[in-house]
Amino acid sequence: MNQRTPGRIKLEICVDTADGLEAAIRGGADRIELCSALSLGGLTPTFGLMKLAAKTGVPIYAMIRPREGDFVFTPGELDQMRRDIDAARSAGLAGVVLGASEPRGRLDAEALFRLRGHAGPLGAALHRAFDLVPDRADALETAIALGFERILTSGGAKHAVDGLDALAALVTRAGDRIAVMPGSGIRPDNAPAILAATGAQEIHASCRSGRQTVAPEAVALGFASDSLRDVTSAETVAELVRAIRVFEDPTA
């Protein structure tokens, strides 16, 4: 078990709709990662959703990712990302979520330096482009040098529960220099074990356990790929909050 520093663990919930935003906040999320297209791993949200989220009073970080696929971006895509950062700033959000890779997976430090610099006083988190790097210790030091607040990572595994050793090593190496936030496959039933094994002070989940019916006509015409759509569940967020609080204080 990794030694945990006393303190309240923060729960970040990723959402991609106005209803998901409302559900995450109602369930008790401490912070929101705002996206579009979570089924693709999360893309940049619309300006309208950014403006709506900014009114909630909860810290909102916008995903800045222009397309699905890898994180090797062209000059044109990087220019688009800078404009999306401008949109997040204009909307009044707390920060942005960034990531960029070189072709073989190493963090693209030059691109990230420019994006992080463009964000200015906005907060910044490094997303799971980190999980593609060949050397996590080196990438951690790069993220710290670039001024990121936290790294969202599964420890290089598909799900965080399968990357516990790597996550624990990252938390230990990071110390108080940067937050290492486990994410991917986090649920109320496994979050306490992940927190205990890693010593992390923040954790990230989607809590998309609800299902919403899609009109069959929309599916037939190709506007949706399935007749059911995953949606954020306020009840699951609240259950995850309770699991975290019990982990913090089993006697409460």
N, C-alpha and C positions, 0 to 999 in steps of 0.2 A: 504494500500500500504506500503510495506516495504521500509525503507529509504535506498537509494542507494548511495554508495560512488562514487563521480565523477571519471571517468576514462573510458578508452576504453574497451568495452566488447569483450572478446575473443570468437571466434567461432571454435569449434573443430568438424571435420567431420570424421566419421568412414567409412573406405573403405576396400574392400577385393580383389581388382584386380588392375593391373597396369593401366588399363583405368580409373577405379574409382579414383585412386590416381591423375592422370592427371586432371580429371574433377574437383575434389575438389580443387586443387591448382589453376586451371584456374578460378574457380568461386570465389576465394578469401578467402579460409579457412586460419585461423591463425595457426592451428595445426592439425595434422592428428593422429587418432587412427588407426593403421594398424592391420588388421585381416585377417583371412580366414573365409569362411563359415558364413557370416553375417546372413543367414537364420536360423542359429542355435544359434544366439546371439553373434557370434564372437569367433573364435578359433585362436590359434597361427598361424601367417603367415609363409610362407616358407622363408628360408634364402635368396633365390633369390629375392623375393619381398622386403625383408628388405634392401638388398644391393641397389636395384633400388631406393627405397624410400629415402635412405640416401643421394642420389645425388641431391635431389630437393632443398635443402636449407631451407625447412620448418621443424619446429620441429616435429619429428616423434616418437610416443610412440607405442610400439608393445604390442598387447594383448598377455598375457601369460596364456593360458587356453588349456590344453591338450585334452579335449574331451567335447562333449555336456553333458547336464544334470546338476546336482547340483554341488556344489563347495566343497564337502567333498572329499578330495584327499588322496589317499593311499601313503605310503612312496615311492613306485616306481614312481607314478605320480609326486610327489614333486621333486624327483631327475630329472625327465624329464624336469620339469619346470625350475630348476636351469640351466640345459644345454641350454634350450631355452633362458634364460636370457643371458647366455654366447654368444649365437648367435647374440642377439640384440646388445650387447656390441661390438662384433667383426665387425658387419655390420656398426657401427658408428651411431647408433640411439641415440636420446636424452633421451629416457626413456622407461619404461615398465609399463604395466597396470596389476595389480595383484588383487587377491581375493581368500580367502579360508574360509570355514565355518566349524563349528562343526556340528554334526548331527542335532541339534535342531535349527540351524540357526545363533547362535551367531558367531561372527568372531573368527576364529582359530588364536588367537594372537601368539601362538608359531610358527605355520607354516608361518605366515606372517612376523614375526620377522626374521626367517631364510631366507625367500625369499628376504625381503627388505635388509637384511644385505648382501646377496649374490649379489644384484644389485649394491652395493657400491655407487659410485658417480653418477650413472644413476638416472635421475628423476623417480618418481614413483607415479602412480595414483591408487586409490582403485576403483574397478569396482562395478557393481550392485549386487554383493554378499551382499553388504551393505543393499540392499532392503529386504533381508530375515531376518534381525536381529530382535529380540524381543524388544530391547531397543536401539533406534537410538541415544539417547544422550550418552549412554555408549559407543556405537560403534564409535561415532564421537571422543570421547576422546581417544579411543584406536588407531584410525587412526592417530591422532595428535602425540601421544606418539611414534608411530612406524616411524614417519618421512615422511608420505605421503604428497604430495603437494596438492592433490585435491581428492574429492570424486565424482564419477559419480553416481547420484541417481535420481529416480523418486519420492522420498518421500514415498516409500513403495507401491505406486500404480502401476497399469499396465502402465499408461501414466502419464507424469509429470503434465499435466493439471489437473489431478484428485488428485494430491498430493501437492497442492499449500501451504496449511497451514503447513504441515510437512516440506516442503522445506524452507519456510520462517523462521520457528523456527530453522532449522539447520543453515541457513545463519546467523541468529542473534547470535546463540550460538557460531558458529565458529569464528565470528569476522574476524580479520586478521591472525588468526592462521593457517587456512587451507581454500582452496577454496571449495565451494559446487557448483557443476556443474549440473544443471538440464538436464536430458536426457530422451528419450523415447517419441516418438510421436511429436517431435518438428518440426514445419513447419513455413514458413514465415508468415502465417496468425495468428498463436497463440504465436509466440515467444515474441512479445512485451508485451502481457498480462502476460506471465509467468515471464518475467524479472521485470515487474512493481510490481507484487504481491510478488516476492521473494527477490528482491534486489541482485540477483546473478550477478556476474561479468564475468562469463563464461557460455557457453551453448553448448550443444552437440546434433548433429543431423546426420542422414545418408543421407538425401536428395536423396533417391533412388526413384525418381519419373519417371525415364526413364524405358523403357521396351525394351528388346532385344529378338528377335526371336531365338528359339532353334530348330535345325534341327529335324524334326519329327522322323527320323531314330534313333537319339540319345535317344529320349523319349521312343520309342518303345522297345529299348534294355535295358532300365533302367538306362541309363547314366544321365538322367535328369528326374525330377518328373513333369515338366510342359513344355509346348511349349513356354512360355514366361518367361524371367528372369529379375528381378528387377536390375537396374543399376543406379549408381550415376549420377545425372544430374548437369552439370556445371551451367546451367541456374537456377536451383532451389537453388543451393548454392549461386549464385550471388543475387538471389531474397531475400534469407534469410539475406545475408550481408546487403542489402539495408534496409530491415526492421529493423535490429539492429541499423544501423547508424541513421535512422530517429527517432527511439526511443531515442537514445542518444542525438540527437539535432533536434527537430521537425522543427526548423527554417532553417535548412541547405538546 
